[in-house]
Amino acid sequence: MTDTALPPIDGFRASFTEVPSPPEDRTLSPYTGLTRGHWAAYADDLLLAAARYRSRRGARIDLPGRTSQQGVRTDGIEGFARTFLLAAFVHAGQRTTHPHDHLARYLEGVVAGTRTVGRDDSESWPVIRGLGRNGQQMVEAASIALSMHLTRSDSWDALDGAEQDRLEAWLREALRHEPAPNNWYLFPTTVASFLEGVGRGDAETAFAIERGLGLLERWYRGDGWYSDGDGQAFDHYIGWALHLYPMLHAQLRADTELMGRLGGRLEEFLGSFALTFDRNGSPLYFGRSLTYRVATLASVALGAVTGYTPLTPGQSRRILSAGLRYFAERGARNDGVFSLGWHGQHLPTLQHYSGPGSPYWASKGFLALSVPADHPVWTSTEEQLPAERADQIRPVGAAGLLVQVTHSDGLVRVHNHGSDHLTPTDADAGGPDPLYARFAYSTRSGPTALHNASDNDIEVCFEGVWSVRRRIHMVGVGADWIASWHAPRFPTPTPFDASPYAAGGPVLPSVRIDSLVAVHGRVEVRVHRLVNVPPGSPVRASGWTVAAARPDHLERIVEGADAMVHRSGADLLTSRLVGVRGWEKASIAIAPFGTAYGAWAELPELWTAASDDLLVSVASLTAEPLASGLEEAVSVDVSGTAVRIEWGDGSLTEVDLDALSFGR
């Protein structure tokens, strides 16, 4: 085994409930021990566990858990459609008859669900509408269409003419209603692609495809990154939706020109996105719909399957198998069924649309099962990743992100100076969204929930109301730094859900906070400039959270303007925040709602009173031993608005804030 190999797969094997797991293979997979056999067995286990909850004729899979805003009936179709996609990947890559014959069960469900569409019973699917309770059917229609497309000869071709007509009639409603103004436009595109692929195309399907691909072009921002709709929405939807659906459309329709154009973007995207996976397999905890978990791997699998990737097959499988192990070993399933959360159940991870079947968009992460066992992604030996040889810093200017990876512990941090998930017409007012509003996110530390102390943030207080960050304006990026500004907003009371409709608090139209972060190794220098903030107003800045099962699992140290929270043991983690300029004192804040990484969380914070002086701090999040502290080795000099940073190895970073376009 290599020095950075994951431990034996005992925890992975213990997560199975329906089928046995193969023994680990450290020859083919020296880093994770997993092979295609493990992926196939895990997929079978997921499908057989879900099958316990099939309706009598199989048109719904009504999984246990909290009902979504769409209601139980829609949740049941969601459970059907999303597990059907997993069954389709398994079937497509299996060259012989599958022993569990998953596809037959889903085909039976398709026939039952479309026999009497709209009838109020336990099998009939509702008519697809626009947004609202039945709008979710448009999403699930895409999974069903894609599953049928992938398995056409054994699914669509096995239906009789009347059954095909009924399925087409149900799917066509997805083409006749307006989707949500984001990746949802790719769902009618996927449905239309299938209908054209089986000879049922017409002007309606052509329009849906042209419209979806046209919007994709409008949302392309460069560096391989798309925005999820107009505005600045950069999150995991880029990989598991905006790259996935168009690329599969091009592949299934044998459109080589489109495949080449989109494939080039995918390859460029993976050049930065692949760095965001922790050595331990964890994806970046950032953005909405994170309960989809393994779906975060979809673009890595897509690159491996299509060949449009900067990764070797062995590197791709290394990321994929580490990601599968990560969730399997951390309680993502309860009695074989995915819970609503991250590791286990975690309510702040969820959205209103999250229902018991939602987590099964994880099926997208199993895309590599759609290619047979002799494909290079399965036959190549796992290989070392670049971030295991040296620290990595990767600016993604198109998305306003800066990726920071340390090879010593494999931990990934992403600094957010561009993604706020607001459309151009959304109000820059109301409550913040912790999944987008924070300055930084990582693979081992999640954001705190609303009404808990906010992590990786800066706030000012005016008339008793603390400010929030909503709309983010990126102004510059360099090789190791990134900068943005925001207008602090003062919602009162802050709603329990991020919303632009919170009751208004104070309005300070001239107030602005300029922010810059520069990184080196595990160290971050954070610089803030307060513009027109009333002098003497309280100011608070915070660092990374450290979560645990309970408070006595954490250690705390506070000395002057230096605060640290430490978790010892196998999951060693330390967060430190040191005031270098302008900060008066430090403290430790508690987050009783915890994070996705633990039921209780704490974080370091700094305090001062507003002035015209630049505020400078040094932050770090590390899984290295405390004895290897490097924060003291950083030297920061400020001359007016020019910041000069000398790192511990003698290298320099110099940025003048006045040379950037803050506030414009």
Buried (B, 14 or more C-beta within 10 A) or exposed (E): EEEBBBEEBEBBBEBBBBBEBBEBBBEBBBBBBBBBBBBBBBBBBBBBBBBBBBBEBBBBBBBEBBEBBBBEBBBBBBBBBBBBBBBBBBBBBBEEEBEBEBBBBBBBBBBBBBBEBEEEEBBBBBEBBEBEBBBBBBBBBBBBBBBBBBBBEBBBEBBEEEBBEBBBEBBBBBBEBEBBBBBBBBBBBBBBBBBBBBEBBEEEBEEBBEBBBEBBEEBBBEBBBBBBBBBBBBBBBBBBBBBBBBBBBBBBBEBEEBBEEBBEBBBBBBBBBBBBBBBBBBBBBBBBBBBBBBBBBBBBBBBBBBEBBBBBBBBBBBBBBBBBBBBBBBBBBBEBBBBBBBBBBBEBBBBEBBBBBBBBBBBBBBBBBBBEBEBBBBBBBBBBBBBBEEBBBBBBBBBBBBBBBBBEBBBBBBBBBBBBBBBEEBEBBBBBBBBBBBBBBBBBBBBBBBBBBBBBBBBBBBEEBBBBBBBBBBBBBBEBBBBBBBBBBBBBEBBEEBBBEBEEBBEBEEBBBBBBBBBBBBBBBBBBBBBEBEEEBBBBBBBBBBBBEEEEBBBBBBEEBBBBBBBBEEBBBBBBBBBBBBBEBBBBBBBBBBBBBBBBBBBBBBBBEBBEEBBBBBBBBBBBEBEEBBBEBBEBEBEEBBBBBBBBEEEEBEBEBEEBEBEE
